[in-house]
Amino acid sequence: MKMEIKMETVVKRFRDYISFNTQSDEANDKECPSTPGQMVLAKHLAEELRAIGLTEVTVDEHAYVMATLPANNGGGAPVVGFISHLDTSPDAAGGPIHEQIIRAYPGGDIVLNKEKNIVFSVADFPGIERYKGQDIMMTDGTTLLGADDKAGVTAILESLRQLRERAIPHGPLQVVFTIA
């Protein structure tokens, strides 16, 4: 069965998640979540999980989100778990995010921010050349994009939505979003 996923739907979902500032606070080693934005995104994700039909959706006091997509294949299959974290690194500003899409990446260095002379260099990141000809979403270099691991959150939510909407047979699925 070939599944077509509309990339604009995935990009929209990802843009939604990166709009939440979930930057961790390294100085706050006493509390989890370490910043309020982490709980805000956790509650937002819980609402989305409920909206696409997951059950047993909870958010605990540490911003851990848990949910179940019950089996629809008659049972007998083992439980499969999906896990991702929703916080982002404190190494760069967490927002507001200024993302950009480089269409049909031609190869070579990418100027992220001309005014601040911020360049994504092939010399520093040679693996980028594998994506020649593809569209690439990046930050403007002044903030983190939040792709680690909001891309994982996006992939999980979109996969669950596709499973529900297309009634694709599956065993029980468990989802957990954590603070790393």
Long-range contacts (C-beta under 8 A, 24 or more apart in sequence): 1-168, 3-162, 3-166, 5-158, 5-162, 7-135, 9-158, 10-154, 10-158, 11-101, 11-137, 13-154, 13-157, 13-158, 14-137, 14-150, 14-151, 14-154, 15-99, 17-41, 17-86, 17-146, 17-150, 17-153, 17-154, 18-97, 18-99, 18-145, 18-146, 18-147, 18-150, 19-95, 19-96, 19-97, 20-44, 20-95, 21-94, 21-95, 21-96, 22-86, 22-87, 22-88, 22-94, 22-146, 22-150, 23-87, 23-88, 23-89, 23-90, 23-93, 23-94, 23-95, 23-144, 24-87, 24-88, 24-89, 24-90, 24-179, 24-180, 25-90, 26-90, 32-62, 32-63, 32-179, 33-62, 33-63, 33-87, 33-179, 34-87, 34-179, 35-87, 37-94, 37-95, 38-63, 38-86, 38-87, 38-179, 39-63, 41-86, 42-86, 42-177, 45-86, 45-153, 45-157, 45-177, 48-157, 49-157, 49-160, 49-175, 52-157, 52-160, 52-161, 52-164, 53-164, 54-160, 54-175, 62-179, 63-179, 64-176, 64-177, 64-178, 64-179, 65-175, 65-176, 65-177, 66-174, 66-175, 66-176, 67-174, 67-175, 68-172, 68-173, 68-174, 68-175, 69-160, 69-163, 69-164, 69-170, 69-172, 69-173, 69-175, 70-172, 71-170, 71-171, 71-172, 72-167, 72-169, 72-170, 73-169, 73-170, 73-171, 75-171, 76-171, 77-170, 77-171, 77-172, 78-171, 79-171, 79-172, 79-173, 79-174, 80-170, 80-171, 80-172, 80-173, 80-174, 81-173, 81-174, 81-175, 81-176, 82-156, 82-159, 82-160, 82-173, 82-174, 82-175, 82-176, 83-175, 83-176, 83-177, 83-178, 84-149, 84-152, 84-153, 84-155, 84-156, 84-177, 84-178, 85-149, 85-152, 85-177, 85-178, 85-179, 85-180, 86-149, 86-150, 86-153, 86-177, 86-178, 86-179, 87-179, 87-180, 88-144, 88-146, 88-148, 88-150, 89-144, 89-148, 91-144, 92-142, 92-143, 92-144, 93-142, 93-143, 93-144, 94-143, 94-144, 94-146, 95-143, 96-143, 97-139, 97-143, 97-144, 97-145, 97-146, 98-139, 98-140, 98-142, 98-143, 99-137, 99-138, 99-139, 99-140, 99-145, 100-137, 100-138, 100-139, 100-140, 101-135, 101-136, 101-137, 101-138, 102-135, 102-136, 102-137, 102-138, 103-135, 104-133, 104-134, 104-135, 105-131, 105-132, 105-133, 105-134, 105-135, 105-136, 106-132, 107-132, 110-136, 110-138, 112-138, 112-139, 112-140, 112-141, 113-140, 113-141, 113-142, 116-141, 116-142, 118-142, 149-180, 153-177
